[in-house]
């Protein structure tokens, strides 16, 4: 049986890295895209995938550039011959109060966190056959609750479920599913950044308001994405 293949953006750390490992445990080959300026070493993801018994190709990726996204998909085809799953996980998070918001900041955020999802899906869907699955990682900031100083992030993340619902209808005749996952507070390098996100103290404070008494983990999000049901169901926005 030919090994199935997952293309994952933002795979050098956080949820993307956890996704790579989770797919590897299921015998799925991983093609991971990482932003060159990301301080996290992509080789760590490659080693974790290998430790899980998987095969991994890590490649540079800029989701704001169509040529870069298309090239990642082509590398997946060149190496493995197919793309079965594509997870649009790459994301930008910056703090910017409205009165300090510039058009450049706003557009940069949407270019990465919303248009980058479309570019990823477009590139992957070209190579997908029946049974393919597209998954986007959104956020509860995109409509579930408000987050001050992050209106551009919230707007981008709010657009993701709408994109997924429309693509699910469009691609259904080809047997390709499209779903959005909307995590709550998850401890990742991004959320631990006190400058642009909650930071350790903010996460600890938020945890006290959560019935479980803690924020989520990246591997828990990955488990949801890689479990059998979300990859087989019709369009959903999974909270």
ABEGO torsion letter per residue (X at the ends): XBBBBBBBBGAABEAAAAAAAAAAAAGBBBBBBBBAABABBAAAAAAAAAAAGBBBBBBBBBAABAAAAAAAAAAAAAAAGBBABBBBABBBBBBBBAAABBAAAAAAAAAAAAAAAAAAAAAAAAABBBGBBBBBBBBAAAGABBBBGAAAAAAAAAAAAAAAAAAAAAAAAAGBBBBBBBBBBBBBAAAABAAABAEAAAAAAAAAABAAGBBBBAAAAAAAAABAAAAABBBBBBX
